[in-house]
Amino acid sequence: MKTRNIAIIAHVDHGKTTLVDQLLKTAGFFRNGEEVQDRLLDTNDLERERGITILSKTTTFMYHDYKINIVDTPGHADFGGEVERIMHMVDGVLLLVDAFEGTMPQTRFVLKKALEAGIKPIVVINKVDRPNINIPQVLDDVLNLFIELGASDDLLDFKVVYTSAVKGTSSLDPDISTQVEGMDCLFQTIIDEIPEPKAEEEGPLQMQIALLDYNYFVGRIGIGTITRGHLHVNDLVVVSRNDGSTKQFRVLKLFVTQGIKRIEVEEAHAGDIIAIAGLSDINVGETICATDFIEPLPPIRLDEPTLQMNFGVNTSPFAGKDGKFLTARQIEERLYREVQRDVALRVERVSGAEEWIVSGRGELHLSILLENMRREGYELQVSKPQVIIKEIDGVKCEPYEDLMIDVPNEYVGDVMKVIGERQSQLVDMEASETTTRLDYIIPSRGLLGFTTDFLTLTKGYGIISHVFKEYRPYKKTDIGERQIGVLVATETGRATPYAIEHVEDRGTMFIEPTTDVYEGMIVGEHRYDFDLAVNVVTKKNLTNVRSSTKDLTVVLKSPRLMSLEACLDYINSDELVEITPTTYRMRKKILNTSERKKFDAHQKMDKEEE
């Protein structure tokens, strides 16, 4: 059987998962008239709600006489490590580029990984149905990107297919009028351009693990492509570890993916992408070999985490009211279970405390974990994200990122002022009639808390994307902290309209009347750059019948509702986010008002002495 193994790579929201839907339809995977949900491979609730792919997924289907294995990859920079590992599983990539937005930071990142692995690319210009597109300009940008990344001459001669994944049309001509129903043009280009898997049917078994999954029944599952030989259930095999050691184990189960379903099979052959169960501590980069011929493949480099947060047991006065899983043992078990499937995550217990340092690839990476834990019934509290400082050749270094911003022209000045205060370096600036694109290099610290400010400055019309660039020497500057103060509750109770009415002139409220609050909880943003203690639970003294109904006529401003990511983005290093199944609250680490004031005064004195 003829096989093609390909991955779909692109910047976030350029249409990868939607394109896979159309490929499945063109291949006849669904019956005529069958109702199919959009973004079929985004099976996780969070993926469907946010419209992003979080975990890589494989799907297999037949197109004429060809077996097509497709890996749908995440587009967000926080999950870029998966893209890098997937290059070891495939022989070609579809590089999706939005016909309106063109190349973006993550486009550069994913293409760089493909070119480094020598993988054959096909460029897919998607969303050609969008208004105001400029296909010749996008093609020039793509070609320039290939040249900048040092693509060889044969890879520069890439084929281009033009598609509208939403409408399910494609063509080989940039003229939009030539679009035809279905993805046959793309399928034929894949068959013509992507080579057969570099696999040997005969010979001793060889298979490298590129991705991990976890199942309650069989434990950790390794996913990869068989590069030589074949494999059967109950075979006795050897795994060559990353540290050079070896271990024998028996294959308990083999899985392949057909459409969106993972099904068990009894055997698999060279060129197949399979999932294997039987070894509880199998890891990415390890090679599964025949017992009598151990030949490990070159190791797979894993990108290190760049951001860390402290996860702890909830210590707020409201602890235990909402959650099912509250104890240190339950939280620790959940965190270590996540490590089983996510190789980009690190968990380390803090000595002598019910607290863990959890390291990941970015704020989204860690917030997805927190949101999943919240929905599963966990209660916990987390600190402000901090970048991971590394020592390289005796020099203290911090991560830097490539940052790309698209902003309406009227907001350019404000955005440049704010981002200039975060130790950024402007690399390029390109203006059009309505928008301006700004390219920066910025320390990762400078991006902490920036997203909220950016969306406020641009009234939600700005687009921001960033990707890890490199480590550079650490600059001792105070960036990444919020520069505005907060309103902090002084009493525990239920917020009243009367109290909020008297406080809201001091800033912007985060809570509504009847919200339960406690001393030390952050209830709003102050107008000035210092914190202010406020009472939001005061009730009006009732002196007669007429005044007892006055609360009913109070008209309050709408509060600013904060998402979980916004809360993590917002807090400073002396604050925490309390997360429960029903809500999340921002709070001070020191809840008692007088103790907190004493501590802040000491901190201020220490800074002045420095």
Solvent accessible surface area in square Angstrom, and as a share of the most:
residue,aa,sasa,rsa
1,M,168,0.75
2,K,105,0.45
3,T,13,0.08
4,R,22,0.08
5,N,0,0.00
6,I,0,0.00
7,A,0,0.00
8,I,0,0.00
9,I,0,0.00
10,A,0,0.00
11,H,8,0.04
12,V,36,0.20
13,D,101,0.52
14,H,0,0.00
15,G,13,0.12
16,K,11,0.05
17,T,10,0.06
18,T,34,0.20
19,L,0,0.00
20,V,0,0.00
21,D,7,0.04
22,Q,25,0.11
23,L,0,0.00
24,L,0,0.00
25,K,93,0.39
26,T,36,0.21
27,A,23,0.18
28,G,54,0.52
29,F,80,0.33
30,F,36,0.15
31,R,182,0.66
32,N,160,0.82
33,G,81,0.78
34,E,69,0.31
35,E,167,0.75
36,V,39,0.23
37,Q,94,0.42
38,D,99,0.51
39,R,56,0.20
40,L,9,0.05
41,L,4,0.02
42,D,1,0.01
43,T,85,0.49
44,N,47,0.24
45,D,98,0.51
46,L,2,0.01
47,E,0,0.00
48,R,72,0.26
49,E,111,0.50
50,R,80,0.29
51,G,31,0.30
52,I,28,0.14
53,T,9,0.05
54,I,9,0.05
55,L,73,0.36
56,S,18,0.11
57,K,33,0.14
58,T,25,0.15
59,T,0,0.00
60,T,23,0.14
61,F,11,0.05
62,M,85,0.38
63,Y,13,0.05
64,H,141,0.63
65,D,107,0.56
66,Y,38,0.14
67,K,40,0.17
68,I,0,0.00
69,N,5,0.02
70,I,0,0.00
71,V,0,0.00
72,D,0,0.00
73,T,0,0.00
74,P,0,0.00
75,G,3,0.03
76,H,46,0.20
77,A,14,0.11
78,D,7,0.04
79,F,17,0.07
80,G,0,0.00
81,G,5,0.05
82,E,30,0.13
83,V,0,0.00
84,E,22,0.10
85,R,14,0.05
86,I,0,0.00
87,M,8,0.04
88,H,92,0.41
89,M,5,0.02
90,V,8,0.05
91,D,12,0.06
92,G,0,0.00
93,V,0,0.00
94,L,0,0.00
95,L,0,0.00
96,L,0,0.00
97,V,0,0.00
98,D,1,0.00
99,A,0,0.00
100,F,100,0.42
101,E,40,0.18
102,G,3,0.02
103,T,19,0.11
104,M,5,0.02
105,P,9,0.05
106,Q,3,0.01
107,T,0,0.00
108,R,86,0.31
109,F,21,0.09
110,V,0,0.00
111,L,0,0.00
112,K,92,0.39
113,K,19,0.08
114,A,0,0.00
115,L,21,0.11
116,E,115,0.51
117,A,52,0.40
118,G,50,0.48
119,I,8,0.04
120,K,52,0.22
121,P,1,0.00
122,I,0,0.00
123,V,0,0.00
124,V,0,0.00
125,I,0,0.00
126,N,1,0.01
127,K,39,0.17
128,V,4,0.02
129,D,59,0.30
130,R,80,0.29
131,P,103,0.65
132,N,131,0.67
133,I,40,0.20
134,N,81,0.41
135,I,11,0.06
136,P,94,0.59
137,Q,83,0.37
138,V,6,0.03
139,L,44,0.22
140,D,79,0.41
141,D,43,0.22
142,V,0,0.00
143,L,73,0.36
144,N,75,0.38
145,L,9,0.05
146,F,0,0.00
147,I,99,0.50
148,E,112,0.50
149,L,39,0.19
150,G,63,0.60
151,A,14,0.11
152,S,56,0.36
153,D,121,0.63
154,D,96,0.50
155,L,20,0.10
156,L,48,0.24
157,D,102,0.53
158,F,30,0.12
159,K,98,0.41
160,V,31,0.18
161,V,0,0.00
162,Y,9,0.04
163,T,0,0.00
164,S,1,0.01
165,A,2,0.02
166,V,111,0.64
167,K,130,0.55
168,G,3,0.03
169,T,22,0.13
170,S,0,0.00
171,S,5,0.03
172,L,109,0.54
173,D,64,0.33
174,P,63,0.39
175,D,74,0.39
176,I,70,0.35
177,S,97,0.63
178,T,55,0.32
179,Q,35,0.15
180,V,83,0.48
181,E,141,0.63
182,G,15,0.15
183,M,0,0.00
184,D,72,0.37
185,C,29,0.17
186,L,0,0.00
187,F,0,0.00
188,Q,91,0.41
189,T,13,0.08
190,I,0,0.00
191,I,16,0.08
192,D,96,0.50
193,E,41,0.18
194,I,3,0.01
195,P,62,0.39
196,E,81,0.36
197,P,19,0.12
198,K,155,0.66
199,A,33,0.26
200,E,105,0.47
201,E,80,0.36
202,E,138,0.62
203,G,42,0.41
204,P,46,0.29
205,L,11,0.06
206,Q,13,0.06
207,M,0,0.00
208,Q,17,0.07
209,I,0,0.00
210,A,1,0.01
211,L,8,0.04
212,L,20,0.10
213,D,36,0.19
214,Y,50,0.19
215,N,53,0.27
216,Y,163,0.62
217,F,190,0.79
218,V,32,0.19
219,G,18,0.18
220,R,20,0.07
221,I,1,0.01
222,G,0,0.00
223,I,18,0.09
224,G,0,0.00
225,T,12,0.07
226,I,0,0.00
227,T,37,0.21
228,R,29,0.10
229,G,0,0.00
230,H,87,0.39
231,L,1,0.00
232,H,66,0.29
233,V,32,0.18
234,N,93,0.48
235,D,46,0.24
236,L,80,0.40
237,V,4,0.02
238,V,5,0.03
239,V,0,0.00
240,S,8,0.05
241,R,37,0.14
242,N,88,0.45
243,D,120,0.62
244,G,62,0.60
245,S,56,0.36
246,T,72,0.42
247,K,94,0.40
248,Q,103,0.46
249,F,15,0.06
250,R,120,0.44
251,V,0,0.00
252,L,102,0.51
253,K,66,0.28
254,L,1,0.00
255,F,22,0.09
256,V,30,0.17
257,T,19,0.11
258,Q,95,0.42
259,G,0,0.00
260,I,72,0.36
261,K,140,0.60
262,R,101,0.37
263,I,60,0.30
264,E,106,0.47
265,V,35,0.20
266,E,128,0.57
267,E,80,0.36
268,A,2,0.02
269,H,71,0.31
270,A,20,0.16
271,G,3,0.03
272,D,21,0.11
273,I,15,0.08
274,I,2,0.01
275,A,5,0.04
276,I,2,0.01
277,A,1,0.01
278,G,25,0.24
279,L,10,0.05
280,S,86,0.55
281,D,68,0.35
282,I,3,0.02
283,N,55,0.28
284,V,1,0.01
285,G,4,0.04
286,E,9,0.04
287,T,1,0.01
288,I,0,0.00
289,C,1,0.00
290,A,20,0.16
291,T,56,0.33
292,D,126,0.65
293,F,94,0.39
294,I,80,0.40
295,E,70,0.31
296,P,77,0.49
297,L,46,0.23
298,P,102,0.64
299,P,110,0.69
300,I,14,0.07
301,R,150,0.55
302,L,47,0.24
303,D,21,0.11
304,E,90,0.40
305,P,8,0.05
306,T,12,0.07
307,L,9,0.05
308,Q,54,0.24
309,M,3,0.01
310,N,46,0.24
311,F,0,0.00
312,G,4,0.04
313,V,26,0.15
314,N,12,0.06
315,T,86,0.50
316,S,6,0.04
317,P,75,0.47
318,F,16,0.07
319,A,43,0.33
320,G,38,0.36
321,K,139,0.59
322,D,54,0.28
323,G,14,0.14
324,K,146,0.62
325,F,64,0.26
326,L,59,0.29
327,T,72,0.42
328,A,14,0.11
329,R,148,0.54
330,Q,40,0.18
331,I,0,0.00
332,E,46,0.21
333,E,91,0.41
334,R,16,0.06
335,L,0,0.00
336,Y,88,0.33
337,R,59,0.21
338,E,26,0.12
339,V,37,0.21
340,Q,55,0.24
341,R,82,0.30
342,D,30,0.16
343,V,15,0.09
344,A,15,0.12
345,L,4,0.02
346,R,89,0.32
347,V,23,0.13
348,E,107,0.48
349,R,97,0.35
350,V,40,0.23
351,S,109,0.70
352,G,90,0.86
353,A,38,0.30
354,E,98,0.44
355,E,55,0.25
356,W,0,0.00
357,I,47,0.24
358,V,0,0.00
359,S,11,0.07
360,G,0,0.00
361,R,22,0.08
362,G,10,0.09
363,E,43,0.19
364,L,26,0.13
365,H,9,0.04
366,L,0,0.00
367,S,0,0.00
368,I,10,0.05
369,L,8,0.04
370,L,0,0.00
371,E,9,0.04
372,N,34,0.17
373,M,0,0.00
374,R,38,0.14
375,R,106,0.39
376,E,70,0.31
377,G,6,0.05
378,Y,12,0.04
379,E,1,0.01
380,L,0,0.00
381,Q,20,0.09
382,V,1,0.00
383,S,15,0.10
384,K,8,0.03
385,P,1,0.01
386,Q,77,0.34
387,V,13,0.07
388,I,34,0.17
389,I,61,0.31
390,K,71,0.30
391,E,134,0.60
392,I,70,0.35
393,D,140,0.72
394,G,62,0.60
395,V,71,0.41
396,K,117,0.49
397,C,9,0.05
398,E,0,0.00
399,P,0,0.00
400,Y,11,0.04
401,E,21,0.09
402,D,35,0.18
403,L,3,0.01
404,M,25,0.11
405,I,0,0.00
406,D,21,0.11
407,V,0,0.00
408,P,21,0.13
409,N,55,0.28
410,E,126,0.56
411,Y,33,0.13
412,V,18,0.10
413,G,52,0.50
414,D,75,0.39
415,V,0,0.00
416,M,59,0.27
417,K,135,0.57
418,V,33,0.19
419,I,0,0.00
420,G,46,0.44
421,E,108,0.48
422,R,25,0.09
423,Q,71,0.31
424,S,24,0.15
425,Q,100,0.44
426,L,75,0.37
427,V,85,0.49
428,D,70,0.36
429,M,94,0.42
430,E,109,0.49
431,A,76,0.59
432,S,67,0.43
433,E,169,0.76
434,T,98,0.57
435,T,57,0.33
436,T,4,0.02
437,R,49,0.18
438,L,0,0.00
439,D,35,0.18
440,Y,10,0.04
441,I,19,0.10
442,I,0,0.00
443,P,1,0.01
444,S,8,0.05
445,R,25,0.09
446,G,0,0.00
447,L,14,0.07
448,L,10,0.05
449,G,14,0.14
450,F,0,0.00
451,T,53,0.31
452,T,24,0.14
453,D,58,0.30
454,F,0,0.00
455,L,82,0.41
456,T,92,0.53
457,L,48,0.24
458,T,0,0.00
459,K,143,0.60
460,G,50,0.48
461,Y,156,0.59
462,G,10,0.09
463,I,76,0.38
464,I,40,0.20
465,S,11,0.07
466,H,54,0.24
467,V,8,0.05
468,F,69,0.29
469,K,81,0.34
470,E,66,0.30
471,Y,43,0.16
472,R,66,0.24
473,P,84,0.53
474,Y,66,0.25
475,K,108,0.46
476,K,188,0.80
477,T,51,0.30
478,D,109,0.56
479,I,19,0.10
480,G,7,0.06
481,E,44,0.20
482,R,39,0.14
483,Q,131,0.58
484,I,54,0.28
485,G,3,0.03
486,V,0,0.00
487,L,0,0.00
488,V,1,0.00
489,A,0,0.00
490,T,33,0.19
491,E,81,0.36
492,T,80,0.47
493,G,28,0.27
494,R,141,0.51
495,A,2,0.02
496,T,14,0.08
497,P,37,0.23
498,Y,55,0.21
499,A,4,0.03
500,I,4,0.02
501,E,61,0.28
502,H,118,0.53
503,V,13,0.07
504,E,15,0.07
505,D,97,0.50
506,R,120,0.44
507,G,15,0.14
508,T,51,0.30
509,M,11,0.05
510,F,22,0.09
511,I,14,0.07
512,E,89,0.40
513,P,39,0.25
514,T,92,0.54
515,T,44,0.26
516,D,57,0.30
517,V,0,0.00
518,Y,0,0.00
519,E,48,0.21
520,G,0,0.00
521,M,8,0.03
522,I,4,0.02
523,V,0,0.00
524,G,0,0.00
525,E,31,0.14
526,H,7,0.03
527,R,149,0.54
528,Y,116,0.44
529,D,111,0.58
530,F,111,0.46
531,D,58,0.30
532,L,40,0.20
533,A,34,0.26
534,V,12,0.07
535,N,59,0.30
536,V,1,0.01
537,V,25,0.14
538,T,56,0.32
539,K,156,0.66
540,K,64,0.27
541,N,126,0.65
542,L,124,0.62
543,T,111,0.65
544,N,87,0.45
545,V,129,0.74
546,R,209,0.76
547,S,27,0.17
548,S,49,0.31
549,T,75,0.44
550,K,105,0.45
551,D,54,0.28
552,L,150,0.75
553,T,101,0.59
554,V,28,0.16
555,V,135,0.78
556,L,44,0.22
557,K,136,0.57
558,S,103,0.67
559,P,30,0.19
560,R,74,0.27
561,L,139,0.69
562,M,30,0.14
563,S,57,0.37
564,L,4,0.02
565,E,50,0.22
566,A,23,0.17
567,C,4,0.02
568,L,3,0.02
569,D,11,0.06
570,Y,12,0.05
571,I,0,0.00
572,N,21,0.11
573,S,53,0.34
574,D,51,0.27
575,E,0,0.00
576,L,18,0.09
577,V,0,0.00
578,E,0,0.00
579,I,0,0.00
580,T,1,0.01
581,P,35,0.22
582,T,100,0.58
583,T,45,0.26
584,Y,61,0.23
585,R,35,0.13
586,M,9,0.04
587,R,8,0.03
588,K,3,0.01
589,K,96,0.41
590,I,50,0.25
591,L,37,0.18
592,N,62,0.32
593,T,21,0.12
594,S,65,0.42
595,E,102,0.46
596,R,16,0.06
597,K,125,0.53
598,K,136,0.58
599,F,92,0.39
600,D,60,0.31
601,A,52,0.41
602,H,113,0.50
603,Q,84,0.37
604,K,135,0.57
605,M,108,0.48
606,D,73,0.38
607,K,143,0.61
608,E,128,0.57
609,E,140,0.63
610,E,179,0.80
